[in-house]
Amino acid sequence: MVMDGIAAEEARTALDAADRARRQVEQEIGLPRGYWWAMAGGWLLLGVLGSEAPRWAAGMATVVFGAAHTTLAARLLDGRRRTGRLQVSRSVAGHRVPLIVVGMLVVLVGATILAALVLDADGAGHAAIWAAVLVAAVVGFGGPEILRVLRRWARA
């Protein structure tokens, strides 16, 4: 069957190509891998400082880490620049990506605290460091994948 000069097979092929291109663009939305490893490194540093340094030093490091993350995140958090290959428009990236990332970080902070409390109750030495190692591994290795799943669940 031919409609307005386009065969049904040609139309299906064009629609499939457009769908593949859309999925590729969606894969570009997120944060660069380096962001997640920097976050994991900061998590480890804060865990060590929280366990080994005076409270004032750990508190100052937390403030500095928060300020540095805020500066970096202001540029990256919209999810539009995951790689240098493509910068998607704000309408394509959606407005929920920053909320998802912040929510994810709040949950990870809670997981770190819970893990430290459980490890401490079990008598583990340096519970804060081990909790930070656990969560840093999750952030570094799984951050992009977790964000991708959360974006899908939130339809963002």
C-alpha positions as CSV (number, residue, x, y, z in Angstrom):
1,M,0.0,0.0,0.0
2,V,1.3,3.5,-0.9
3,M,0.2,6.6,0.9
4,D,1.1,10.0,-0.5
5,G,4.2,8.5,-2.3
6,I,5.5,6.7,0.8
7,A,5.3,2.9,1.0
8,A,4.2,1.4,4.3
9,E,7.6,-0.4,4.6
10,E,9.5,2.9,4.1
11,A,7.4,4.7,6.7
12,R,8.0,1.9,9.2
13,T,11.7,2.0,8.5
14,A,11.7,5.8,9.0
15,L,9.8,5.5,12.2
16,D,12.1,2.8,13.5
17,A,15.1,5.0,12.7
18,A,13.5,7.9,14.5
19,D,12.8,5.8,17.6
20,R,16.4,4.5,17.7
21,A,17.7,8.1,17.5
22,R,15.4,9.2,20.3
23,R,16.6,6.3,22.5
24,Q,20.2,7.3,21.8
25,V,19.5,10.9,22.8
26,E,17.8,9.7,26.0
27,Q,21.0,7.7,26.8
28,E,22.9,10.9,26.7
29,I,20.9,12.5,29.5
30,G,22.6,12.0,32.8
31,L,25.8,12.9,34.5
32,P,29.3,12.1,33.3
33,R,31.1,9.1,34.8
34,G,33.7,11.4,36.3
35,Y,31.0,13.1,38.4
36,W,30.1,9.8,40.0
37,W,33.8,8.9,40.8
38,A,34.4,12.4,42.2
39,M,31.4,12.0,44.4
40,A,32.6,8.6,45.5
41,G,36.1,10.0,46.3
42,G,34.5,12.8,48.3
43,W,32.3,10.3,50.1
44,L,35.4,8.3,51.1
45,L,37.3,11.4,52.2
46,L,34.4,12.5,54.4
47,G,34.2,9.0,55.9
48,V,37.8,9.0,56.8
49,L,37.7,12.6,58.2
50,G,34.5,11.8,60.1
51,S,36.2,8.9,61.8
52,E,39.8,10.1,62.2
53,A,39.8,14.0,62.3
54,P,38.5,16.4,64.9
55,R,34.8,17.2,64.6
56,W,35.5,20.7,63.5
57,A,37.7,19.5,60.6
58,A,35.2,16.9,59.5
59,G,32.5,19.6,59.7
60,M,34.5,22.1,57.6
61,A,35.3,19.4,55.1
62,T,31.6,18.6,54.8
63,V,30.8,22.2,54.1
64,V,33.7,22.5,51.5
65,F,32.5,19.3,49.9
66,G,28.9,20.5,49.8
67,A,30.0,23.9,48.3
68,A,32.2,22.2,45.7
69,H,29.4,19.8,44.8
70,T,26.9,22.6,44.5
71,T,29.3,24.5,42.1
72,L,29.8,21.4,39.9
73,A,26.2,20.3,40.1
74,A,24.9,23.7,39.0
75,R,26.5,23.1,35.6
76,L,25.9,19.3,35.3
77,L,22.8,18.5,37.3
78,D,20.3,19.2,34.6
79,G,21.6,16.1,32.9
80,R,22.0,17.8,29.5
81,R,25.8,17.3,29.2
82,R,26.6,13.7,30.1
83,T,29.2,13.5,27.3
84,G,30.9,15.9,24.9
85,R,29.1,14.3,22.0
86,L,25.7,15.8,22.6
87,Q,24.0,18.5,24.6
88,V,20.2,18.0,24.7
89,S,17.7,20.8,25.2
90,R,16.2,21.4,28.5
91,S,12.8,20.3,27.2
92,V,14.2,16.9,26.2
93,A,16.2,16.4,29.5
94,G,13.2,17.3,31.6
95,H,13.0,19.3,34.8
96,R,13.0,16.3,37.1
97,V,16.6,15.2,36.7
98,P,17.9,17.6,39.4
99,L,15.2,16.4,41.8
100,I,16.0,12.8,41.2
101,V,19.8,13.3,41.7
102,V,19.2,15.3,44.9
103,G,16.8,12.6,46.2
104,M,19.2,9.9,45.3
105,L,22.0,11.7,47.3
106,V,19.7,12.1,50.3
107,V,19.0,8.4,50.2
108,L,22.7,7.6,49.9
109,V,23.5,9.8,52.9
110,G,20.8,7.9,54.9
111,A,22.3,4.6,53.7
112,T,25.7,5.7,54.9
113,I,24.4,6.7,58.3
114,L,22.5,3.5,58.7
115,A,25.4,1.3,57.6
116,A,27.7,3.2,60.0
117,L,25.3,2.6,62.9
118,V,24.9,-1.1,62.1
119,L,28.6,-1.6,61.7
120,D,29.3,0.3,64.9
121,A,26.7,-1.7,66.8
122,D,28.3,-4.9,65.5
123,G,31.7,-3.7,67.0
124,A,33.4,-2.9,63.7
125,G,36.4,-0.6,64.0
126,H,36.2,2.5,61.9
127,A,32.5,2.0,61.1
128,A,32.2,5.4,59.4
129,I,35.0,4.6,57.0
130,W,33.6,1.2,56.1
131,A,30.1,2.7,55.6
132,A,31.7,5.3,53.3
133,V,33.6,2.7,51.4
134,L,30.3,0.7,50.8
135,V,28.3,3.7,49.6
136,A,31.2,5.1,47.6
137,A,31.4,1.9,45.7
138,V,27.7,2.0,45.0
139,V,28.1,5.7,43.8
140,G,31.2,5.1,41.7
141,F,30.2,1.9,40.0
142,G,26.5,2.2,39.9
143,G,25.6,5.9,39.9
144,P,24.8,6.3,36.2
145,E,22.8,3.1,36.2
146,I,20.9,4.0,39.3
147,L,20.1,7.4,37.8
148,R,18.9,5.8,34.6
149,V,16.5,3.5,36.5
150,L,15.2,6.3,38.7
151,R,14.6,8.5,35.6
152,R,12.6,5.7,34.0
153,W,10.6,5.2,37.2
154,A,9.9,8.9,37.5
155,R,9.3,9.2,33.7
156,A,11.9,12.0,33.6
